[in-house]
Amino acid sequence: MNPSERELLEKLDNMVLTASADELRKIQEIDIQTQLDGESFYDAFVNSTLVNQSIKQESRESNS
């Protein structure tokens, strides 16, 4: 695992740990779907809009 993947995994961990009830439901939906499709939860989560929104928000906050 390269450093950028480790950093992203850490961000995902923090996002799950600090998620609201609504965000946790979305994460659960992704988890269930990946189990049904046989996909990697990590890959699906990274490609989800929930993660992309969070990363974009963090980017905006760091640029301010």
Secondary structure, DSSP 8 states (H G I E B T S, - for coil): --HHHHHHHHHHHHHHHT--HHHHHHHHHHHHHHHHHT--HHHHHHHSHHHHHHHHHHHHHHH-
